[in-house]
Each structure stands twice: as C-alpha cells, then as structure tokens.
C-alpha cells in the first residue's frame, strides 16, 4: 500500500516527464487509479506511434 501512495505522489507531481522503469504487470497490480490511467495512456501513445 505504501508503494502505491509513493507512486501516486510521484506521478501526480511530475511537471514535464515521468519515467517508469520496470514490469508493467507489477505496476498495474498496485491497484491505483493513477497507475491504471498511466498504463492506458502509455498503451494509447504506443498505438499511435506504431501506426
């Protein structure tokens, strides 16, 4: 739970860039709204870039 809070704080305070290095499934397992939205945005961005 504390890791989820730390990630939420880091993501919501990022001004210009936010880097996530690690396992997407592990990040998704945090059960956080911010993590879920971040993954959704990354997947949408990757879809546009790959098209």
Backbone as CSV, one residue per row, in Angstrom:
resi,resn,N_x,N_y,N_z,CA_x,CA_y,CA_z,C_x,C_y,C_z
1,UNK,0.823,-1.194,0.000,0.000,0.000,0.000,0.865,1.256,0.000
2,UNK,1.908,1.298,0.772,2.748,2.494,0.837,3.426,2.766,-0.501
3,UNK,3.786,1.710,-1.236,4.410,1.905,-2.546,3.421,2.543,-3.504
4,UNK,2.166,2.123,-3.437,1.127,2.717,-4.278,1.005,4.213,-4.006
5,UNK,1.057,4.589,-2.756,0.961,6.008,-2.383,2.172,6.775,-2.908
6,UNK,3.352,6.204,-2.765,4.575,6.863,-3.242,4.520,7.064,-4.755
7,UNK,4.085,6.042,-5.486,3.983,6.151,-6.945,2.941,7.195,-7.324
8,UNK,1.813,7.209,-6.634,0.783,8.207,-6.917,1.317,9.619,-6.716
9,UNK,2.042,9.837,-5.641,2.601,11.165,-5.365,3.604,11.543,-6.454
10,UNK,4.475,10.630,-6.816,5.480,10.916,-7.850,4.816,11.236,-9.183
11,UNK,3.814,10.464,-9.559,3.150,10.667,-10.853,2.364,11.966,-10.890
12,UNK,1.682,12.284,-9.826,0.856,13.486,-9.836,1.678,14.760,-9.676
13,UNK,2.891,14.655,-9.168,3.745,15.843,-9.008,4.700,16.058,-10.176
14,UNK,4.761,15.101,-11.090,5.659,15.238,-12.241,5.250,16.454,-13.064
15,UNK,6.201,17.316,-13.357,5.910,18.555,-14.086,5.982,18.356,-15.595
16,UNK,7.043,17.718,-16.069,7.233,17.585,-17.506,7.357,16.139,-17.950
17,UNK,8.101,15.356,-17.211,8.345,13.974,-17.606,8.246,13.064,-16.393
18,UNK,7.871,11.832,-16.675,7.765,10.826,-15.623,8.196,9.502,-16.224
19,UNK,9.245,8.920,-15.700,9.775,7.674,-16.233,9.351,6.514,-15.346
20,UNK,8.897,5.462,-15.995,8.553,4.230,-15.285,9.463,3.150,-15.845
21,UNK,10.266,2.582,-14.981,11.173,1.520,-15.390,10.811,0.300,-14.566
22,UNK,10.406,-0.741,-15.253,10.048,-1.951,-14.531,8.999,-2.769,-15.252
23,UNK,8.321,-3.563,-14.510,7.343,-4.515,-15.020,5.953,-3.879,-15.062
24,UNK,5.372,-3.797,-16.270,4.057,-3.172,-16.422,2.993,-3.917,-15.614
25,UNK,3.068,-5.226,-15.570,2.082,-6.003,-14.807,2.195,-5.718,-13.312
26,UNK,3.407,-5.574,-12.831,3.610,-5.245,-11.418,3.062,-3.853,-11.113
27,UNK,3.325,-2.906,-11.994,2.812,-1.540,-11.830,1.285,-1.556,-11.832
28,UNK,0.693,-2.333,-12.741,-0.771,-2.428,-12.819,-1.353,-3.059,-11.559
29,UNK,-0.596,-3.928,-10.920,-1.104,-4.631,-9.735,-1.182,-3.736,-8.500
30,UNK,-0.689,-2.502,-8.599,-0.763,-1.592,-7.459,-2.201,-1.239,-7.117
31,UNK,-3.096,-1.370,-8.088,-4.498,-1.073,-7.822,-4.764,0.410,-7.636
32,UNK,-3.980,1.215,-8.304,-4.091,2.664,-8.158,-4.725,3.268,-9.408
33,UNK,-5.573,4.263,-9.220,-6.205,4.957,-10.344,-5.140,5.605,-11.219
34,UNK,-4.145,6.207,-10.607,-3.074,6.860,-11.359,-2.297,5.833,-12.175
35,UNK,-1.992,4.686,-11.593,-1.276,3.639,-12.327,-2.109,3.153,-13.500
36,UNK,-3.394,2.931,-13.280,-4.274,2.463,-14.355,-4.350,3.479,-15.494
37,UNK,-4.496,4.744,-15.161,-4.567,5.792,-16.186,-3.237,5.937,-16.918
38,UNK,-2.143,5.801,-16.189,-0.820,5.894,-16.804,-0.625,4.778,-17.818
39,UNK,-0.974,3.565,-17.447,-0.841,2.425,-18.358,-1.720,2.624,-19.583
40,UNK,-2.940,3.093,-19.379,-3.846,3.346,-20.502,-3.246,4.377,-21.455
41,UNK,-2.692,5.450,-20.915,-2.078,6.487,-21.751,-0.856,5.969,-22.500
42,UNK,-0.049,5.162,-21.844,1.129,4.586,-22.499,0.698,3.694,-23.654
43,UNK,-0.311,2.868,-23.431,-0.784,1.969,-24.485,-1.371,2.753,-25.656
44,UNK,-2.105,3.831,-25.383,-2.644,4.668,-26.462,-1.509,5.345,-27.231
45,UNK,-0.524,5.852,-26.530,0.619,6.507,-27.162,1.370,5.522,-28.047
46,UNK,1.600,4.319,-27.542,2.314,3.306,-28.318,1.533,2.908,-29.559
47,UNK,0.204,2.853,-29.461,-0.630,2.505,-30.611,-0.498,3.574,-31.693
48,UNK,-0.518,4.829,-31.307,-0.402,5.932,-32.270,0.986,5.938,-32.899
49,UNK,2.024,5.772,-32.097,3.398,5.808,-32.592,3.694,4.643,-33.531
50,UNK,3.097,3.478,-33.276,3.373,2.295,-34.079,2.564,2.270,-35.368
51,UNK,1.510,3.059,-35.445,0.653,3.063,-36.644,1.308,3.769,-37.803
